Amino acid sequence: ILLTLYDKRTRLSKDVHKELKSHFGESNLLFKTVIPRNIRLAEAPSFGKPALHYDKSSLGARAYLALAGEILKNEKMKKDI
């Protein structure tokens, strides 16, 4: 489960995140990485570019890079077991 469009300014986002962590936090079903609501992510498709090519330093692009790192780390841990 990946939380996307997260806006730390809204109570709803915070409540949803809290509920997800309480239900799935102990399992491997919930990614620790959270993808924020980010205007640069929303603009990228309009320019025909992936977020990493449009603005690699944006908060959203960095979050997707963190997600990729988390996935790779999880896969490495599975292979080591």
C-alpha positions as CSV (number, residue, x, y, z in Angstrom):
1,I,0.0,0.0,0.0
2,L,1.4,3.4,-1.0
3,L,0.0,6.6,0.4
4,T,-0.1,9.2,-2.4
5,L,-1.4,12.8,-2.7
6,Y,-0.5,13.3,1.0
7,D,-0.9,16.9,2.2
8,K,0.5,17.4,5.7
9,R,-1.5,20.5,6.0
10,T,-4.8,18.7,6.1
11,R,-6.4,16.8,8.9
12,L,-7.8,14.2,6.5
13,S,-4.4,13.3,5.1
14,K,-3.0,13.0,8.7
15,D,-6.0,10.8,9.7
16,V,-5.7,8.5,6.7
17,H,-2.0,8.1,7.3
18,K,-2.6,7.3,11.0
19,E,-5.2,4.7,10.1
20,L,-3.1,3.1,7.5
21,K,-0.2,2.8,10.0
22,S,-2.4,1.4,12.7
23,H,-3.9,-1.3,10.4
24,F,-0.9,-2.1,8.2
25,G,2.1,-0.7,10.0
26,E,3.4,-3.9,11.5
27,S,3.1,-5.8,8.2
28,N,5.2,-5.4,5.1
29,L,2.1,-4.2,3.2
30,L,2.5,-0.5,3.8
31,F,5.4,1.4,2.3
32,K,7.2,3.8,4.7
33,T,7.6,6.3,1.9
34,V,4.8,8.7,1.4
35,I,4.2,10.6,-1.9
36,P,3.1,14.1,-1.2
37,R,0.7,16.2,-3.1
38,N,3.1,18.3,-5.2
39,I,2.4,20.8,-8.0
40,R,5.6,19.8,-9.9
41,L,4.3,16.2,-10.1
42,A,1.0,17.5,-11.4
43,E,2.7,19.7,-14.0
44,A,5.1,17.0,-15.4
45,P,2.5,15.2,-17.7
46,S,1.5,18.5,-19.2
47,F,5.0,18.9,-20.5
48,G,5.2,15.3,-21.6
49,K,7.9,14.4,-19.1
50,P,8.2,12.1,-16.1
51,A,8.6,13.9,-12.8
52,L,12.2,13.0,-12.5
53,H,13.0,14.7,-15.9
54,Y,10.7,17.6,-15.3
55,D,12.0,18.6,-11.9
56,K,14.2,16.0,-10.2
57,S,14.7,18.2,-7.1
58,S,11.0,18.6,-6.4
59,L,9.6,17.1,-3.2
60,G,7.5,14.7,-5.2
61,A,10.3,13.5,-7.4
62,R,12.5,12.9,-4.4
63,A,9.7,10.9,-2.8
64,Y,9.5,8.6,-5.8
65,L,13.3,8.1,-5.7
66,A,12.9,7.2,-2.0
67,L,10.2,4.8,-2.9
68,A,12.5,3.1,-5.5
69,G,15.2,2.8,-2.8
70,E,12.7,1.3,-0.4
71,I,11.6,-1.3,-3.0
72,L,15.1,-2.2,-3.8
73,K,16.0,-2.5,-0.1
74,N,12.9,-4.7,0.5
75,E,13.8,-7.0,-2.4
76,K,17.4,-7.3,-1.2
77,M,16.1,-8.3,2.2
78,K,13.8,-11.0,0.7
79,K,16.8,-12.5,-1.2
80,D,19.0,-12.5,1.9
81,I,16.4,-14.5,3.8
